[in-house]
Amino acid sequence: MLIESIRFSIKKAIQYRANLVSWFLADLSLYTATFLGYYLLTQKIDVFGDYNREEILFYITCFFLVNNLYAIFFAEAVSKFGQSVLTGYFDFDLLKPQPLIKYIVLKNLNFPAALSTPLLIFLNIWCMKICGIKLTIAYIISIFSASILMGLLFFIVYSFTLFGLRSEAISAIVLQLLTMAEKPDTVFPKIFRNLLIYAIPIFLFSAIPARIALGKSSIYENIWCYSSSLLYYLVLKIILYQGLKKYQSTGEL
């Protein structure tokens, strides 16, 4: 099913070439502008919390990768999931002989977002080189764990639609919080930093993968990074289980 989903997403992207090009240019502009902004900032400032100028560039490219993987596998899926619940098309998803989340994700892979991936990998590896750190399995796993966690977080947000609630407002708040992931975590007070790691896992999308690669993470941060996606998956399953009891395919919630 994965191979067929990839083929379908590629065919869909090629069919709508204007969307493909516009998505790529938008991503390219966003990532380039943000990276250049931080690069210029490092020419004036040497230290960002406990990160030096090279490390903060690596930090931001970690967030780029996590966000990009989320965009490929989850961005379109969570949006279509919310829409299908509101319009009643969610009934058809429930009829498919596949696990629900797996089916929704594979049906809505976002190929245009993948066009930016080679550039982001290059930037990340280049930043690792100037920081003098090596690519490790632990770091790679942390990047994928973070992107999965981001997807689960938004699935949880949109799952509240099953209860008849509008999830757009919650989603907008989460998106605003995500902008915090670009900021150096150690410039914030410890209590606020811990809040954005363990309660609202915003810094798991940037700081913790970066700190794992840099050898600056604590054992608790490592454990939380690798286990949080499992916990959020269980939370999502519980919300879906309860939400399906409330769900009514009226087409108007």
SULGISUL-V717666 format. One record per backbone hydrogen bond with DSSP energy under -0.5 kcal/mol. NH is the residue of the N-H (numbers start at 1). CO is the residue of the C=O. Records with the same first field share a line. If there is no record, write none. Layout:
# SULGISUL-V717666
NH->CO, CO
This chain:
# SULGISUL-V717666
5->1
6->2
7->3
8->4
9->5
10->6
11->7
12->8
13->9
14->10
15->11
16->12
17->14, 15
20->16
21->17
22->18
23->19
24->20
25->21
26->22
27->23
28->24
29->25
30->26
31->27
32->28
33->29
34->30
35->31
36->32
37->33
38->34
39->35
40->36
41->37
42->38
43->39, 40
44->41
45->41
48->51
50->48
51->48
53->46
56->52
57->53
58->54
59->55
60->56
61->57
62->58
63->59
64->60
65->61
66->62
67->63
68->64
69->65
70->66
71->67
72->68
73->69
74->70
75->70
76->71
78->74
79->75
80->76
81->77
82->78
83->79
84->80
85->81
86->82
87->83
88->84
89->84
90->84
91->88
92->89
93->89
94->90
95->91
96->92, 93
98->96
103->99
104->100
105->101
106->102
107->103
108->104, 105
109->106
110->72
111->109
113->110
114->110, 111
115->111, 112
116->113
117->114
118->114
120->116
121->117
122->118
123->119
124->120
125->121
126->122
127->123
128->124
129->125
130->126
131->127
132->128, 129
133->128
140->136
141->137
142->138
143->139
144->140
145->141
146->142
147->143
148->144
149->145
150->146
151->147
152->148
153->149
154->150
155->151
156->152
157->153
158->154
159->155
160->156, 157
161->158
162->159
163->160
164->161
165->160
167->165
171->167
172->168
173->169
174->170
175->171
176->172
177->173
178->174
179->175, 176
180->177
181->178
182->179
183->180
187->184
188->185
193->189
194->190
195->191
196->192
197->194
198->194
199->194, 195
200->195
201->199
202->200
203->196
204->201
205->202
206->203
208->203
210->206
211->207
212->208
213->209
214->210
215->211, 212
216->211
217->211
222->218
223->219
224->220
225->221
226->222
227->223
228->224
231->227
232->228
233->229
234->230
235->231
236->232
237->233
238->234
239->235
240->236
241->237
242->238
243->239
244->240
245->241
246->242, 243
247->243
250->248
